[in-house]
Amino acid sequence: MPEHKATVAAEIGLHARAAAVFVRAVTATGLPVTIRKPGHSAVDARSLLEVMTEDFAHGCEVVLNVTADALPAGKSPAEVDEALAGLAALLEAPEAR
């Protein structure tokens, strides 16, 4: 499955508002997206608590992924890649939308 790397651009990292905006965007994709720091375990990107607990700080590189066995029926790899690219772009925006 595709994976996308991004750098967290929000000045306060993925805390409070920025994390909530990101989690809502992930949930809207309908995909079981995970997020992790390189070399760390992945957490469910649909969980605000898990995202905020991981301390994804400003400037931190993250990896977004959807595992092939968790791909919902009807979603093509191209749709997954497009969704992950959009989520990566959201993380790289200086301010949460």
C-alpha positions in Angstrom: 0.0 0.0 0.0 1.1 3.5 -0.6 2.7 5.5 2.2 3.3 9.2 2.4 5.8 11.1 4.4 5.1 14.6 5.7 6.7 17.1 8.0 4.4 18.7 10.6 4.3 22.4 9.9 1.9 23.7 12.6 4.0 25.7 15.1 2.5 23.8 18.1 2.6 20.4 16.3 -0.4 18.1 16.3 -2.0 19.4 19.6 -5.5 20.5 20.2 -7.0 22.3 17.2 -4.5 21.1 14.6 -4.9 17.5 15.7 -8.7 17.7 15.7 -8.6 19.1 12.1 -6.3 16.3 11.0 -8.3 13.6 12.7 -11.5 14.9 11.1 -9.9 14.8 7.7 -8.6 11.3 8.2 -12.1 10.1 9.3 -13.7 11.8 6.3 -11.5 9.6 4.0 -13.2 6.4 5.3 -9.8 4.8 5.4 -8.0 3.1 8.4 -5.0 5.5 8.3 -2.1 5.1 10.7 0.5 7.7 11.5 4.0 7.2 13.0 7.3 8.8 13.5 10.0 6.9 11.6 11.3 4.1 13.8 8.2 4.2 16.1 5.0 2.2 16.3 2.0 3.4 14.3 -1.1 4.8 15.9 -4.6 5.1 14.6 -4.9 8.5 12.9 -8.7 8.4 13.4 -8.1 8.7 17.2 -7.7 12.2 18.6 -6.3 10.8 21.8 -3.7 8.6 20.1 -2.6 11.4 17.8 -2.2 13.9 20.6 -0.5 11.4 22.9 2.2 10.7 20.4 3.6 14.2 20.5 4.0 15.0 16.8 5.8 18.2 17.3 6.6 21.0 14.8 9.2 19.9 12.3 8.7 16.2 13.1 8.6 13.8 10.1 5.7 11.4 10.0 4.6 8.5 7.9 1.0 8.0 6.9 -0.1 4.5 5.8 -3.0 2.2 5.1 -2.3 -1.5 5.2 -3.4 -3.6 2.3 -5.4 -6.0 4.4 -7.3 -3.1 6.0 -8.4 -1.5 2.7 -12.1 -1.0 2.6 -14.1 -2.7 -0.2 -14.5 -0.4 -3.2 -11.4 1.7 -2.6 -8.7 1.5 -5.2 -5.0 1.9 -4.5 -5.1 5.1 -6.5 -7.9 6.5 -4.3 -5.9 5.6 -1.2 -2.7 7.2 -2.6 -4.7 10.4 -3.4 -6.3 10.5 0.1 -2.8 10.0 1.8 -1.4 12.8 -0.4 -4.2 15.1 0.7 -3.6 14.3 4.4 0.2 14.8 4.0 -0.5 18.2 2.4 -2.7 19.1 5.3 0.1 18.3 7.8 2.5 20.4 5.8 0.3 23.4 5.8 1.6 26.0 8.3 -1.8 26.4 10.0 -4.6 23.9 10.4 -7.5 24.7 8.2 
